[in-house]
């Protein structure tokens, strides 16, 4: 088990532990001579519970509502997301560009994905690198970052860096579902973490985040992601990821 060290009032641990979900409780804020701030223990337990719950999931289907700050404006997209472990992903756009699709298959695609436009151009398919500039014109992140697991993994990485606070903000409803409201807040220098602050709304029924909101170091919202109508372990097959 990693040895916790204290530096400038903040507990941190080696970066190599960042992806070990079961060790989240090692990383918490504590000033000299005092215990963890109120809500920290509960928040860390909630992240542990989310990670444990996600390990039980084989696949899921949802409607992904994505709002991202792109090209000096807020872009919004709505799409059907299919996800199967270890990392098979299919996106079908509802708005805009209805019918547009993209598929990534980790065992077959390597660093490429297949896409096709909607409408009368739908019979044309193209293979693209996941970091192709054309793909990233309408997304802050490559297709391999889509989904709940990527959100949890990146958050664990940020917590593992230390210099942060996690806390419980209360309870709220999202998409008609009762949720626990959590917050990750960076206490490090600018750009030390992926965002200054990330809020999570964790569905009490599924135990998984169904919405998150990211703020940059200028206090501007750079992304809001809602996993609506989430269905777990629906038995997705290879056919569901055909294009």
C-alpha positions in Angstrom: 0.0 0.0 0.0 1.3 3.4 -0.9 2.7 5.6 1.8 0.8 8.8 2.3 2.9 11.9 2.6 1.9 15.5 3.7 3.0 18.5 1.7 1.8 22.1 2.2 -1.2 20.8 4.2 -2.4 18.5 1.5 -2.1 14.7 1.5 -1.0 13.1 -1.7 0.3 9.7 -3.0 2.5 8.5 -5.8 0.9 8.9 -9.2 1.2 5.2 -9.9 -1.7 4.7 -7.6 -4.0 7.0 -9.5 -5.9 4.2 -11.4 -6.4 1.9 -8.4 -10.0 2.5 -7.6 -9.9 0.7 -4.3 -7.3 3.1 -2.9 -9.3 6.4 -3.3 -9.6 6.7 0.4 -5.9 7.4 0.7 -6.2 10.8 -1.0 -7.9 13.5 1.1 -7.3 17.1 2.1 -6.3 17.7 5.7 -4.7 20.9 7.1 -2.1 20.8 9.9 -3.5 19.7 13.2 -7.0 19.0 12.0 -9.0 16.2 10.6 -10.6 15.9 7.1 -13.1 18.6 6.2 -16.8 17.8 6.7 -18.2 15.7 3.9 -14.8 14.4 2.7 -15.1 10.9 4.1 -18.6 10.5 2.7 -17.5 11.8 -0.7 -14.5 9.5 -0.9 -16.7 6.6 0.1 -19.1 7.5 -2.7 -16.3 7.5 -5.3 -15.3 4.1 -4.0 -18.9 2.8 -4.3 -19.1 4.2 -7.8 -15.9 2.4 -8.9 -17.1 -0.9 -7.3 -20.5 -0.6 -8.9 -18.9 0.1 -12.3 -16.8 -3.0 -12.1 -20.1 -5.0 -12.0 -21.3 -3.5 -15.3 -20.8 -5.5 -18.5 -22.5 -3.0 -20.9 -25.0 -0.2 -20.9 -27.1 2.0 -23.2 -28.1 5.6 -22.6 -29.0 8.9 -24.3 -25.9 11.1 -23.9 -26.6 14.8 -23.8 -23.2 16.6 -24.3 -22.6 20.3 -23.9 -19.0 21.5 -24.6 -17.3 24.8 -25.0 -15.9 24.6 -28.5 -14.6 27.4 -30.9 -15.7 30.1 -28.5 -19.3 28.9 -28.2 -21.3 26.3 -26.3 -22.0 23.3 -28.6 -24.8 20.8 -27.7 -25.2 17.3 -29.1 -27.6 14.5 -28.2 -26.9 10.9 -29.2 -27.5 7.3 -28.3 -24.5 5.8 -26.6 -23.8 2.0 -26.5 -20.9 0.8 -24.5 -19.6 -2.7 -23.9 -16.5 -3.6 -21.9 -13.6 -3.6 -22.4 -14.2 -0.7 -24.8 -16.7 -1.1 -27.6 -18.5 2.2 -28.3 -21.2 3.2 -30.7 -22.6 6.7 -31.0 -25.7 7.5 -33.0 -26.6 11.2 -33.3 -30.1 12.4 -32.6 -29.3 16.1 -32.9 -27.7 17.7 -34.8 -26.8 15.6 -37.8 -29.5 13.0 -37.2 -28.4 9.5 -38.1 -24.7 10.2 -38.0 -22.8 7.3 -36.4 -19.4 6.4 -35.1 -18.1 3.0 -33.9 -14.9 2.1 -32.0 -14.0 -1.5 -31.3 -10.9 -1.9 -29.0 -10.0 -5.4 -30.2 -10.3 -4.5 -33.9 -9.9 -0.7 -34.3 -6.6 -0.1 -32.5 -6.4 3.7 -32.6 -9.0 4.1 -35.4 -12.8 4.3 -35.5 -15.4 4.1 -38.3 -17.9 6.8 -39.0 -20.6 7.7 -41.4 -22.8 10.8 -41.9 -26.5 10.8 -41.6 -29.0 11.5 -44.4 -28.4 10.6 -48.1 -24.6 10.3 -47.4 -25.2 7.5 -44.9 -24.0 4.7 -47.2 -20.5 6.2 -47.1 -18.2 5.1 -44.3 -14.7 6.3 -43.4 -12.0 5.1 -41.1 -10.4 7.8 -39.0 -7.7 8.1 -36.4 -9.2 8.8 -32.9 -7.2 12.0 -32.8 -8.1 13.2 -36.3 -8.6 16.9 -36.4 -11.9 16.4 -38.2 -13.3 14.3 -35.4 -12.1 16.7 -32.7 -13.8 19.7 -34.4 -17.0 18.7 -32.7 -15.7 17.2 -29.5 -13.1 18.2 -26.8 -12.1 14.5 -26.4 -11.6 11.5 -28.7 -14.3 8.8 -28.9 -12.3 6.6 -26.5 -13.1 9.1 -23.7 -16.8 8.6 -24.1 -18.7 6.9 -21.3 -19.0 6.6 -17.6 -15.8 4.5 -17.1 -13.6 7.2 -18.7 -15.1 9.8 -16.3 -14.3 7.7 -13.3 -10.8 6.8 -14.4 -9.8 10.4 -15.1 -11.3 11.5 -11.7 -9.3 8.9 -9.9 -6.2 10.0 -11.7 -6.8 13.6 -10.6 -7.5 12.6 -7.0 -4.3 10.5 -7.0 -2.3 13.7 -7.9 -3.3 15.2 -4.6 -3.8 18.9 -3.9 -7.6 18.5 -4.1 -10.7 18.4 -2.1 -13.7 16.1 -2.6 -16.9 16.7 -0.7 -20.6 16.0 -0.6 -22.9 18.9 -1.5 -26.2 17.3 -0.8 -29.0 15.7 -2.8 -30.7 16.8 -6.0 -32.9 15.3 -8.8 -31.4 15.0 -12.2 -33.5 13.7 -15.1 -36.2 12.8 -12.6 -33.8 10.6 -10.6 -32.7 11.3 -6.9 -29.0 11.9 -6.9 -26.1 12.5 -4.5 -24.3 15.7 -5.5 -20.5 15.5 -5.2 -17.7 17.9 -6.0 -14.0 17.6 -6.9 -12.1 20.8 -6.4 -8.5 21.4 -7.4 -6.3 23.2 -4.8 -3.2 22.9 -7.0 -1.6 25.5 -9.3 -3.4 26.4 -12.6 -3.8 23.4 -14.9 -2.5 21.0 -12.3 -5.8 19.0 -12.8 -7.9 18.6 -15.9 -10.4 21.1 -14.4 -10.6 23.5 -11.5 -13.9 22.0 -10.4 -16.0 19.0 -11.4 -19.5 18.3 -10.0 -21.0 14.8 -10.1 -24.6 13.8 -9.7 -24.7 10.1 -8.7 -28.0 8.2 -9.3 -29.0 6.6 -6.0 -30.6 3.7 -7.8 -27.7 2.7 -10.1 -24.9 4.0 -7.9 -23.3 5.6 -11.0 -22.9 9.2 -12.1 -25.6 10.3 -14.6 -24.4 13.9 -14.9 -21.2 15.8 -14.5 -20.2 19.4 -15.0 -16.6 20.6 -15.5 -15.3 24.2 -14.9 -12.0 25.5 -16.1 -9.5 27.6 -14.2 -11.3 30.8 -15.4 -14.5 29.5 -13.7 -16.1 28.8 -17.2 -18.1 25.7 -17.8 -16.3 23.7 -20.4 -18.4 20.6 -20.4 -21.7 19.2 -19.1 -22.5 15.5 -19.8 -25.8 13.8 -18.9 -26.3 10.0 -19.2 -30.1 9.9 -19.5 -32.3 6.8 -19.6 -29.4 4.7 -18.5 -29.9 0.9 -18.9 -27.4 -1.5 -17.5 -26.3 -5.0 -18.5 -28.7 -5.1 -21.5 -26.7 -7.9 -23.3 -25.2 -6.0 -26.2 -23.7 -8.2 -28.9 -21.3 -7.7 -31.8 -24.2 -6.9 -34.1 -25.1 -3.9 -32.0 -21.7 -2.4 -32.9 -21.9 -2.9 -36.6 -21.8 0.1 -38.9 
